C-alpha cells in the first residue's frame, strides 16, 4: 500500500516538474518572439477610405481598402477598390447602361518621414480588375473588359491616437489595357486624392 502511495506521489511531482519546465519554455518562446518583433519593427496597417479618382470627365468616389505588413520602413500588402458613384450612358441607344469597376492588387511603400504625430510615405499600387457595362434592369453584363492600373501616391498620416490615424493621399493613376465601348484608358487616368482612417499596429518607436 505504501509503495502504491509513493508511486502516486512520485508521478504527481514528476508531472509538476515537467509542467513547470514546459510552461517556462513556452513563456521563454513567447518572450523571444515579442523581443524579435520589437527589434525588427514588424507590424501591419489597414487603410479604409475613399479615392476621388478620374472617371469619364469627372472625379468619382471609389471605396478603397489596403492591408499591408510592415518591416521597419517598408510595407507590402494588398489593395482593393470599387466604383461607388453610378455612371450611366447610352451604350446602345436607346438602352442606358451602368458602369461597374472593381480592381484589386498589390501595394508597396516606404516611409520617408517619421515623427510622433506625422508620418509620410511613398507608395505604388499595381491593380488588376474588370470594368463592365451593366443593364440596370436585368443586372447582366452587356460589355466587359479587363483592366490594369498603376498608382503611385504620396500619403500623410496624422496621429490622434498612436494606433488610429487620419490619412490623406495624393497620387496619379494610369489605366491600361481597357477595351469598352465609349470608354477609354484616358477617361480613368489622372490625378486622384484619398482620405480615410488607418489602423497602424506597427512597432514604430518614438
N, C-alpha and C positions, 0 to 999 in steps of 0.2 A: 504493500500500500504506500509506504513512504517513498519507494523508488518511483512509483507512479506519480506522486505529487512533485517530487524533484524533477522528473522528466517534464511535467507540465510547466513548472516554474522556469526551467531552463529554456524550453521552447518559447515561452512568453517573453522573457528578457532578450532572447536572441532576435525575436521578431521586432521588439522595440529598437534594438540597436540597428538592425537593417533598415527599419522605417526612418530613424533619425538620419542615418547616412544617406538614404535616398532623398529625404527632404532637404538635407544640406546640399546635396548635389544638384537638386532641382533649383534651389534658391541661387546657388552659385552660377548655374547656367543662365538663369533669368537676369542676374546682376551683370554677367558678362555681356549678354545680349543688349541690355539697356545701355551699358557703358560703350559698347560698339556703336550703337545707333547715335548716341550723343556725340561721340567723337567724329563720326562720319557725316553728321548733318543730314541724315536720311529722314524723309517725311513725305507728305503728299498734300496736294492742294486740289480744291474743287471750285470752279467758277460757274455761276448760274446767272444769266442775264440776257441782254438783248443786243443784237447787232442792228445798226441802222445802215443798210448797205444798198448800193445801186440796184434797181430792178425796173427796167424799161422807163427811163427818163425820170425816175423818182427814187428817193430813198425809202425803202420799205423795211418794216420791222421783222427781224428773224429771231426766233428763240435760239439760245446758244448754251451748251453745257460743255465744260472742259474738266477732265480728271487727269492729273499728272503725278508721277513720282518725282521727288526732288533729291538731288545728291549735291551737297554743297551749293554752288551757284547754278547748277544745271538742272533742267527739268525735261521730262519726256512723258507723253501721255496720249490720250485720245480726245477728240473733239467731235461735236455733233451740232448741226444747226438745221432749222426748218423754217420755211417762209410762213409767217403768220397772216400778214395782210393779203386780202384777196385781190388777184389781178385777173380781170376778165376782158376778153376781146372776141371779135367776130372772126374766128379762125376759118370757118366755112359758113359764109353768110347764108341764111340769117341766124345760124346757131351760135350762141355765146358759149365760150369755153372758159374754164377757170384753170389758172396755172398753179401747179404744185411743185415745190422744190425742196428736196431733202438731201443733205450731204453729211458725210462723216469721214474721219481720217485721223491722222497723227499730228501732234503739235510738239515742237521742240522750243526750248527757250534758254536764255542765260540772264542771270541777274546782273545788271550794270551798276546799280547803286543800292546801298542798304543802310538804313538808319532805324531808329526806334519807331518812328512814325510814318516814314515814307520809303517805299521800295520802287525801283524802276527795272523793267525787264524789256529785252528784245526777244520777240518770238516769231516763229514761222510755222504755218499750218499747211498741210497738204490734204486736200479734200477729194473724195470720190463720191459721186452721187447720181441722182436722176432728176430730170425735170419732165413734167408731163402736162399736156393739155387735157383736162378732165371735163366731161359732160356733167354739169351740175345736177341734171335731172336723173341720170342713170348711175352717176358716180363711176363711170367706166372711163378708162384711159383711151382717148382718141389718137393722140400722138405722144410719143415718148422718146427721150434721148438721154444717154449717159452724159455726165459732165465731170470735169476735173477743175480744180481751183487751187491757186497758190495765194496764200495770205500772209505776207509779212506784216508785223504790227509792233507798236510800242505801247507798253502798259505801265500805268502808275497805280499803286495801291496805297491807300491811306488807312491807318490802323486805329479805329476807335476802341477795339479790343484786340489783344495780341493774336487771337485765333480767328477773329471775324474782321474782314477788311472790306473797304469800299474800293471798287475797281473802275478805272476809265481807260479805254484803249483807243488808239488811232492807228489806222493802217490802210493798206491798199490790197484789193483783191483782183485777181485776173482769172476769168473763166476761159477754159479752152475745151475743144472737142465737143461743142454743142451743136446739135442739128435738129432744130424745131422750126415749124412754120411761124413766121412773124416774130421770131426771137433770135437774137444774135449774141455772140460772146461779149461784144462791147456793151450790150444793154445791161449786163450784170458785172461789168468791170469798172473799177474806180475807187475813190477814197471811201472809207467807212469808219464809223466810230461805234464804240460799245460802252455799256455801263452795266454794272451788276454788283454782286457780292461774292467774296472769296472766303472760303474756309481754308485756313492755312495751318496745317499741323506739322510743318517742317521744324526741324531743330535749329532755328536761327538764333544766334547768340547776339545779345545787345550790349 
